[in-house]
Amino acid sequence: MQKTRLWLMFPARLITRPVLWELAQNFEIVTNVRQASVTDEIGLVSLEIDGDRMEVKKAIAWLEEMGIKVEPVEIGTIAS
């Protein structure tokens, strides 16, 4: 099992779509939203993903294909 922490930046066109629900439905992973900020123009989410390494990689690739910018969280950034 691999635990990965990510920053997700959603474009305006995806803000109202239930992307994180779809992510959990399409891949065998557990998601945990650690922090979020959403406006009409952009959504910023700190997400923790737990699952098999290959499944996590596929989930990240899917997010990027959706047009979501994905960046790793530096260790300790969301530990509190």
C-alpha positions as CSV (number, residue, x, y, z in Angstrom):
1,M,0.0,0.0,0.0
2,Q,1.1,3.5,-0.8
3,K,0.0,6.7,0.8
4,T,0.4,9.8,-1.5
5,R,-0.3,13.4,-0.7
6,L,-1.2,15.7,-3.6
7,W,-2.3,19.2,-4.4
8,L,-5.0,19.2,-7.0
9,M,-5.8,22.4,-9.0
10,F,-9.2,22.2,-10.7
11,P,-10.1,24.4,-13.7
12,A,-13.3,26.3,-13.5
13,R,-15.1,23.9,-15.8
14,L,-14.6,21.0,-13.3
15,I,-15.5,22.8,-10.0
16,T,-19.1,21.6,-9.9
17,R,-18.3,18.0,-11.1
18,P,-18.0,15.3,-8.4
19,V,-14.5,14.4,-9.6
20,L,-13.3,13.0,-6.2
21,W,-16.3,10.8,-5.9
22,E,-15.7,9.5,-9.5
23,L,-12.0,8.9,-8.6
24,A,-13.0,6.8,-5.6
25,Q,-15.5,4.9,-7.7
26,N,-13.2,4.2,-10.6
27,F,-10.1,3.1,-8.7
28,E,-9.4,0.9,-5.7
29,I,-8.1,3.7,-3.5
30,V,-9.1,5.5,-0.3
31,T,-9.2,9.3,-0.5
32,N,-9.0,11.8,2.3
33,V,-9.5,15.5,1.7
34,R,-7.1,17.3,4.0
35,Q,-7.8,20.9,2.8
36,A,-9.8,22.6,0.1
37,S,-10.5,26.1,-1.2
38,V,-13.0,26.7,-4.0
39,T,-13.9,29.8,-5.9
40,D,-15.8,30.4,-9.2
41,E,-12.5,30.4,-11.0
42,I,-10.4,27.6,-9.4
43,G,-10.5,24.7,-7.0
44,L,-7.5,23.8,-4.8
45,V,-7.6,20.5,-2.9
46,S,-5.0,18.8,-0.7
47,L,-5.8,15.1,-1.1
48,E,-4.3,12.0,0.5
49,I,-4.6,8.8,-1.6
50,D,-4.0,5.4,-0.1
51,G,-3.9,2.2,-2.2
52,D,-1.8,-0.1,-4.3
53,R,1.1,1.7,-6.0
54,M,-0.1,1.0,-9.6
55,E,-3.7,1.9,-8.7
56,V,-2.5,5.2,-7.3
57,K,-0.5,5.9,-10.4
58,K,-3.5,5.1,-12.6
59,A,-5.7,7.4,-10.5
60,I,-3.2,10.3,-10.8
61,A,-3.0,9.8,-14.6
62,W,-6.8,9.9,-14.8
63,L,-6.9,13.2,-12.8
64,E,-4.3,14.7,-15.2
65,E,-6.3,13.5,-18.2
66,M,-9.3,15.3,-16.8
67,G,-7.3,18.5,-16.9
68,I,-6.5,18.7,-13.2
69,K,-3.0,19.9,-12.4
70,V,-1.5,17.4,-9.9
71,E,1.6,18.2,-7.7
72,P,3.0,16.3,-4.8
73,V,2.7,17.8,-1.3
74,E,6.0,18.3,0.5
75,I,6.2,16.1,3.7
76,G,4.8,18.0,6.7
77,T,2.8,20.5,4.8
78,I,-0.6,19.0,5.8
79,A,0.5,17.0,8.8
80,S,-1.5,19.2,11.2
